[in-house]
Amino acid sequence: MLPKYSVEYVPAFPRDSLAIHHSTQDPVACEQFVEELLGRGFRIAAIKHEGLDLPKHEFDRMVKTAAAVMASKCICVSLGIKPDEEKFRFGFAA
């Protein structure tokens, strides 16, 4: 069975590493995994949906959403505020 979502990524070290694949059936789990990759500084080689590369605008939207969630968490921790206050003050989705 073909996984619904697959993320190909390359760890930060060593630089000449081969791409690693992570698969999931859940789009939310895929976004959370992309968030984790962003936080670790790993290179995202591709995000696939049912075996095909996501169109550029969908790829960008998934990365942007993951980055916004990551930024929201960092702001909440750094300022010691709750997610609803962060959303009101800074506008990121919590």
C-alpha positions as CSV (number, residue, x, y, z in Angstrom):
1,M,0.0,0.0,0.0
2,L,1.3,3.4,-1.0
3,P,1.7,5.8,1.9
4,K,-0.4,8.9,1.7
5,Y,2.4,11.2,2.7
6,S,6.2,10.7,2.5
7,V,9.0,13.1,3.4
8,E,12.5,12.7,2.1
9,Y,15.1,14.4,4.1
10,V,18.9,14.5,4.6
11,P,20.4,14.8,8.1
12,A,22.6,17.8,8.8
13,F,25.7,15.5,9.2
14,P,27.5,14.0,7.4
15,R,26.9,16.3,4.3
16,D,27.1,13.4,1.9
17,S,24.3,11.4,3.5
18,L,21.6,9.7,1.4
19,A,18.0,10.8,1.7
20,I,15.9,9.2,4.4
21,H,12.2,8.5,3.9
22,H,9.5,9.0,6.6
23,S,5.9,7.9,5.7
24,T,2.6,8.5,7.3
25,Q,-1.1,8.4,6.4
26,D,-2.0,11.5,8.4
27,P,-1.4,15.0,7.0
28,V,-1.1,16.5,10.5
29,A,1.6,14.0,11.5
30,C,3.4,14.9,8.3
31,E,3.3,18.6,9.2
32,Q,4.5,17.8,12.7
33,F,7.4,15.8,11.2
34,V,8.3,18.7,8.9
35,E,8.3,21.0,12.0
36,E,10.7,18.6,13.7
37,L,13.0,18.6,10.6
38,L,13.0,22.4,10.5
39,G,13.9,22.6,14.2
40,R,16.8,20.2,13.7
41,G,18.1,22.0,10.6
42,F,17.7,18.9,8.3
43,R,17.4,19.5,4.6
44,I,13.9,18.6,3.3
45,A,14.5,17.0,-0.2
46,A,10.8,16.3,-1.0
47,I,7.3,15.9,0.4
48,K,5.2,13.5,-1.6
49,H,1.5,12.8,-1.6
50,E,0.5,9.4,-2.8
51,G,3.9,8.9,-4.5
52,L,3.9,12.3,-6.3
53,D,5.8,15.4,-5.3
54,L,3.6,18.0,-3.8
55,P,3.0,21.0,-6.0
56,K,5.3,23.9,-5.1
57,H,2.5,26.0,-3.5
58,E,1.4,23.0,-1.3
59,F,5.0,22.2,-0.3
60,D,5.5,25.8,0.6
61,R,2.3,26.0,2.6
62,M,3.2,22.9,4.6
63,V,6.6,24.3,5.4
64,K,5.2,27.7,6.3
65,T,2.6,26.1,8.6
66,A,5.2,24.0,10.3
67,A,7.5,27.1,10.7
68,A,4.6,29.1,12.2
69,V,3.8,26.4,14.8
70,M,7.5,26.3,15.7
71,A,7.7,30.1,16.0
72,S,4.6,30.1,18.2
73,K,6.0,27.5,20.6
74,C,9.3,29.4,20.8
75,I,7.5,32.7,21.6
76,C,5.3,31.1,24.2
77,V,8.3,29.5,26.0
78,S,10.5,32.5,25.7
79,L,7.9,35.0,26.9
80,G,6.1,32.7,29.3
81,I,2.7,33.4,27.7
82,K,-0.2,31.1,26.8
83,P,-0.9,30.2,23.1
84,D,-4.1,32.4,23.0
85,E,-2.1,35.5,24.1
86,E,0.7,34.7,21.6
87,K,-1.9,34.4,18.8
88,F,-3.5,37.7,19.9
89,R,-0.2,39.6,20.2
90,F,1.9,38.0,17.4
91,G,-0.7,36.2,15.1
92,F,1.0,32.8,14.7
93,A,-1.2,29.7,14.8
94,A,-0.7,27.8,18.1
